[in-house]
Amino acid sequence: MTEKEITSWLLSGDPSIQYQVWRDLLNNEKPELCRKIASEGWGAVFLKERQDAGHWGRGFYQPKWTSTHYTLLDLKNLGISPEIREIHQTLQMIFSSEKGPDGGINPSGTIKQSDVCINGMVLNYSAYFNISQEDLISVVDFLLGQLMPDGGFNCRSNRTGAHHSSLHTTLSVLEGILEYQRNGYLYRVDELMKTRQTGEEFILIHRLFRSDHTGGIIHPDFLKLYHPTRWQYDLLKALDYFQSAKSAYDPRMREALQFLDKKKNKSGLWSASRHPGKTHFNMEATRTPSRWNTLRALRVLKRYGNEAEVGGCSGT
């Protein structure tokens, strides 16, 4: 397929895909498409699944992919309008009832320590939906208190203990910090910006998927391109974070970018893997071309492709 044909194929997808294609590949904001996400297609389906009591699933974190937590993350990643009243009502419920003694959001009735990875994601979608800074203060304090000496985060650090940061947890927290900074929050923002730098360096030291000690691939799943990504890490999720943050190209990205480029099929499209578990619905089929991953890969290559000497996207 030509670049024009690929763009046309993407623009025939869900309003959320259309909106992000115009914004990220064609450099043209389309607020009317953003408004459509809540009334048509996938965004409308997610919103219809919200119960009268204000939650999705069986509450904040059960069952996993149909819970309120992961539904809010899905809605944020669709690019839905941050001003939806029902979402704000649900967030107020969460922040008034789910905070643990350490200040983090903690859905567990038996584990006193809040989960670092969950709170990185909470910061991500809560900042996107413009929850008050006062509500986020204790979450920010909790996350900064969990920063590890190597510059990243590990969800086991305050539970079973950890000596090395996790790529999964570090990226979840970085996404949250980026959204917090992007939306103009000021509380401890200078510390958070420094933490973003150390966390990004932690990922880059690993060349996005390799051990910093042996050079081997940390986990084969890091080379699979998942969507939705949930809490799990993979190299496309990391690269998409870096392009979203407008980070400068770093030579340590090159191998991951080359691998991403090789994952496209003969038509120039990417497929997606899916994490197992019950969902509200499946946005796309597996083992077929994925508009989500094609969009995400193209916006990564648009920013970094030429520098890494792999196929880019001109946005035309």
C-alpha positions as CSV (number, residue, x, y, z in Angstrom):
1,M,0.0,0.0,0.0
2,T,1.1,3.5,-0.7
3,E,1.4,6.1,2.1
4,K,-1.8,7.7,0.9
5,E,-3.6,4.4,0.8
6,I,-2.5,3.6,4.4
7,T,-3.7,7.0,5.6
8,S,-7.0,6.4,3.9
9,W,-7.3,3.0,5.5
10,L,-6.6,4.5,8.9
11,L,-9.1,7.3,8.4
12,S,-11.9,4.8,7.7
13,G,-11.6,3.5,11.3
14,D,-13.1,4.5,14.6
15,P,-13.4,8.2,15.4
16,S,-10.6,7.8,18.0
17,I,-8.3,6.5,15.2
18,Q,-9.4,9.3,12.9
19,Y,-8.8,11.9,15.5
20,Q,-5.2,10.7,16.3
21,V,-4.3,10.2,12.7
22,W,-5.2,13.8,11.9
23,R,-3.5,15.1,15.0
24,D,-0.3,13.0,15.0
25,L,0.3,12.1,11.3
26,L,-1.3,14.9,9.4
27,N,-0.6,17.7,11.9
28,N,-4.2,18.9,12.0
29,E,-6.3,19.1,15.1
30,K,-9.9,18.0,14.5
31,P,-11.9,18.9,17.7
32,E,-15.1,17.7,16.0
33,L,-13.6,14.2,15.8
34,C,-12.6,14.4,19.5
35,R,-16.2,15.1,20.4
36,K,-17.4,12.2,18.3
37,I,-15.4,9.7,20.4
38,A,-17.9,9.9,23.2
39,S,-21.0,9.5,21.0
40,E,-19.8,7.1,18.3
41,G,-17.8,3.9,18.1
42,W,-15.5,2.5,20.8
43,G,-15.8,5.5,23.2
44,A,-19.5,5.3,23.2
45,V,-19.5,1.6,23.9
46,F,-17.1,2.0,26.9
47,L,-19.3,4.8,28.3
48,K,-22.5,2.7,27.9
49,E,-20.8,0.0,30.1
50,R,-20.7,2.3,33.1
51,Q,-23.1,1.3,35.8
52,D,-25.6,3.6,37.5
53,A,-23.5,3.4,40.7
54,G,-20.6,5.0,38.8
55,H,-18.2,2.1,38.3
56,W,-17.3,-0.3,35.5
57,G,-17.0,-4.0,36.2
58,R,-17.1,-4.9,39.8
59,G,-15.5,-1.7,41.1
60,F,-12.2,0.0,40.8
61,Y,-9.9,-3.0,40.0
62,Q,-12.1,-6.1,39.4
63,P,-12.2,-7.9,37.1
64,K,-9.0,-6.6,35.6
65,W,-9.7,-5.4,32.0
66,T,-13.4,-4.5,32.6
67,S,-12.7,-2.7,35.9
68,T,-13.1,1.0,36.3
69,H,-9.3,1.4,36.5
70,Y,-8.5,-0.1,33.1
71,T,-11.6,1.3,31.4
72,L,-10.5,4.8,32.4
73,L,-7.1,4.1,31.0
74,D,-8.7,2.9,27.7
75,L,-10.8,6.0,27.5
76,K,-7.8,8.2,28.0
77,N,-5.9,6.4,25.3
78,L,-8.8,6.8,22.9
79,G,-8.3,10.5,23.2
80,I,-11.9,11.1,24.5
81,S,-12.8,14.6,25.6
82,P,-11.4,15.2,29.2
83,E,-14.5,17.1,30.1
84,I,-17.1,14.2,30.3
85,R,-19.1,14.7,33.5
86,E,-19.7,11.0,34.2
87,I,-15.9,10.3,34.2
88,H,-15.3,13.1,36.6
89,Q,-18.0,11.7,38.9
90,T,-16.3,8.3,38.9
91,L,-12.9,9.9,39.6
92,Q,-14.3,11.7,42.6
93,M,-15.6,8.4,43.9
94,I,-12.2,6.8,43.5
95,F,-10.3,9.6,45.3
96,S,-12.7,9.8,48.1
97,S,-12.9,6.0,48.8
98,E,-9.8,4.2,47.4
99,K,-6.8,6.0,49.1
100,G,-4.6,4.0,51.3
101,P,-2.7,5.1,54.4
102,D,0.4,5.8,52.3
103,G,-1.4,8.2,50.1
104,G,-1.7,6.0,47.0
105,I,-4.8,4.7,45.5
106,N,-5.1,1.2,46.9
107,P,-8.0,-1.2,45.9
108,S,-6.7,-4.0,48.1
109,G,-8.4,-4.9,51.2
110,T,-5.5,-7.0,52.6
111,I,-2.3,-5.3,51.3
112,K,-1.6,-2.1,53.1
113,Q,1.1,-0.8,50.7
114,S,-0.3,0.8,47.5
115,D,0.9,-0.5,44.1
116,V,3.4,1.7,42.3
117,C,2.3,0.6,38.8
118,I,-1.4,1.2,39.5
119,N,-0.7,4.7,40.8
120,G,1.4,5.6,37.8
121,M,-1.6,4.7,35.6
122,V,-3.9,6.5,38.0
123,L,-1.8,9.7,37.7
124,N,-1.8,9.2,33.9
125,Y,-5.6,9.2,33.4
126,S,-6.5,11.4,36.4
127,A,-4.2,14.2,35.1
128,Y,-5.6,13.8,31.6
129,F,-9.2,14.2,32.9
130,N,-8.1,17.3,34.9
131,I,-8.8,16.1,38.4
132,S,-7.9,18.7,41.0
133,Q,-4.3,19.1,42.1
134,E,-5.3,18.7,45.7
135,D,-6.6,15.2,45.0
136,L,-3.3,14.2,43.3
137,I,-0.9,15.5,46.0
138,S,-0.8,12.3,48.0
139,V,-0.4,10.2,44.8
140,V,2.5,12.4,43.7
141,D,4.1,12.1,47.2
142,F,3.6,8.4,47.2
143,L,5.2,7.9,43.8
144,L,8.2,10.1,44.5
145,G,8.7,8.2,47.7
146,Q,9.1,5.0,45.7
147,L,11.9,6.2,43.3
148,M,14.7,3.6,43.3
149,P,18.4,4.4,43.3
150,D,18.8,3.3,39.7
151,G,16.4,6.0,38.6
152,G,13.3,3.9,37.9
153,F,10.4,2.2,39.8
154,N,9.4,-1.3,40.7
155,C,5.9,-2.3,42.0
156,R,7.6,-4.8,44.3
157,S,9.8,-2.2,46.0
158,N,7.4,-1.4,48.8
159,R,5.9,-4.9,49.0
160,T,8.2,-7.9,48.7
161,G,11.3,-5.8,48.1
162,A,13.3,-5.1,44.9
163,H,16.9,-4.2,44.1
164,H,16.4,-3.2,40.5
165,S,13.7,-1.2,38.8
166,S,11.1,-2.7,36.4
167,L,10.5,-1.5,32.9
168,H,6.8,-2.2,33.3
169,T,6.5,0.0,36.4
170,T,8.9,2.7,35.3
171,L,7.1,3.3,32.0
172,S,3.7,3.4,33.7
173,V,5.0,6.1,36.1
174,L,6.7,8.0,33.3
175,E,3.4,8.1,31.4
176,G,1.7,9.5,34.4
177,I,4.3,12.1,35.1
178,L,4.2,13.3,31.4
179,E,0.5,13.7,31.5
180,Y,0.7,15.6,34.9
181,Q,3.3,17.9,33.5
182,R,1.5,18.4,30.2
183,N,-1.7,19.4,31.9
184,G,-0.1,22.2,33.9
185,Y,0.0,20.8,37.4
186,L,2.6,22.5,39.6
187,Y,2.9,20.5,42.8
188,R,6.5,19.1,43.0
189,V,6.6,19.3,39.2
190,D,10.4,20.1,39.2
191,E,11.1,16.9,41.1
192,L,8.8,15.0,38.7
193,M,10.6,16.4,35.7
194,K,14.0,15.2,37.1
195,T,12.4,11.8,37.8
196,R,11.2,11.6,34.2
197,Q,14.8,12.1,33.1
198,T,16.2,9.4,35.3
199,G,13.4,7.0,34.3
200,E,14.0,7.7,30.6
201,E,17.7,7.0,31.1
202,F,16.8,3.7,32.9
203,I,14.9,2.6,29.8
204,L,17.6,3.8,27.4
205,I,20.3,2.0,29.3
206,H,18.4,-1.1,28.5
207,R,18.1,-0.1,24.8
208,L,14.4,-0.5,25.5
209,F,14.5,-4.3,25.8
210,R,18.0,-5.6,26.6
211,S,19.7,-6.5,29.9
212,D,22.2,-3.8,30.9
213,H,24.4,-6.6,32.3
214,T,24.3,-9.4,29.7
215,G,22.9,-7.6,26.6
216,G,20.3,-10.4,26.2
217,I,16.6,-9.8,25.6
218,I,15.0,-9.3,29.0
219,H,11.7,-11.0,28.0
220,P,10.4,-12.1,24.6
221,D,7.0,-10.3,25.3
222,F,8.9,-7.0,25.1
223,L,9.3,-7.7,21.3
224,K,5.6,-8.3,20.8
225,L,3.4,-5.4,20.0
226,Y,0.4,-5.4,22.2
227,H,-2.8,-3.3,22.1
228,P,-4.3,-2.4,24.5
229,T,-1.0,-2.4,26.5
230,R,-2.6,-2.5,30.0
231,W,0.2,-2.3,32.6
232,Q,2.7,-4.4,30.6
233,Y,5.7,-3.1,28.8
234,D,6.8,-3.6,25.2
235,L,9.1,-1.7,22.9
236,L,6.3,0.0,20.9
237,K,4.7,1.3,24.1
238,A,8.1,2.7,25.1
239,L,8.8,4.3,21.8
240,D,5.3,5.8,21.7
241,Y,6.0,7.3,25.1
242,F,9.2,8.9,23.8
243,Q,7.6,10.3,20.7
244,S,4.7,11.6,22.8
245,A,7.1,13.3,25.1
246,K,8.9,14.8,22.1
247,S,12.1,13.4,23.4
248,A,15.2,13.8,21.2
249,Y,16.4,10.8,19.3
250,D,18.9,8.7,21.2
251,P,21.2,6.2,19.4
252,R,20.2,3.6,22.0
253,M,16.7,3.6,20.4
254,R,18.0,2.5,17.1
255,E,17.8,-1.3,17.5
256,A,14.2,-1.0,18.8
257,L,13.2,1.2,15.9
258,Q,14.7,-1.2,13.4
259,F,12.9,-4.1,15.0
260,L,9.6,-2.1,14.9
261,D,10.1,-1.3,11.2
262,K,10.7,-5.0,10.4
263,K,7.4,-6.0,12.1
264,K,5.3,-4.4,9.4
265,N,3.8,-6.6,6.8
266,K,4.2,-6.3,3.0
267,S,1.4,-3.8,2.8
268,G,3.2,-1.6,5.4
269,L,0.8,-2.3,8.2
270,W,1.3,-3.7,11.7
271,S,-0.7,-6.3,13.6
272,A,-1.3,-6.4,17.4
273,S,-1.1,-9.0,20.1
274,R,-3.6,-9.1,22.9
275,H,-3.2,-9.8,26.6
276,P,-5.6,-12.5,27.7
277,G,-8.6,-11.7,29.9
278,K,-12.2,-10.7,29.7
279,T,-12.9,-7.3,28.0
280,H,-15.9,-5.2,27.5
281,F,-15.4,-5.8,23.7
282,N,-12.4,-6.2,21.4
283,M,-11.5,-3.1,19.4
284,E,-9.6,-5.2,16.8
285,A,-9.0,-8.8,15.9
286,T,-5.6,-10.3,16.4
287,R,-3.5,-11.7,13.5
288,T,-4.9,-9.1,11.2
289,P,-3.7,-5.5,10.4
290,S,-4.3,-3.3,13.4
291,R,-5.2,0.4,12.9
292,W,-4.0,1.1,16.4
293,N,-0.6,-0.4,16.1
294,T,-0.2,1.0,12.5
295,L,-1.0,4.5,13.8
296,R,1.3,4.1,16.8
297,A,4.2,2.7,14.8
298,L,3.8,5.4,12.1
299,R,3.9,8.3,14.6
300,V,7.0,6.8,16.2
301,L,8.7,6.5,12.8
302,K,7.6,9.9,11.8
303,R,9.6,11.3,14.7
304,Y,12.6,9.0,14.7
305,G,12.7,7.0,11.5
306,N,15.0,9.1,9.4
307,E,17.6,9.4,12.3
308,A,17.5,5.7,12.9
309,E,17.7,5.0,9.1
310,V,14.4,3.1,9.0
311,G,11.1,3.9,7.2
312,G,9.5,7.1,8.3
313,C,6.2,8.8,7.6
314,S,6.1,12.2,6.0
315,G,2.6,13.0,7.3
316,T,1.3,13.8,3.8
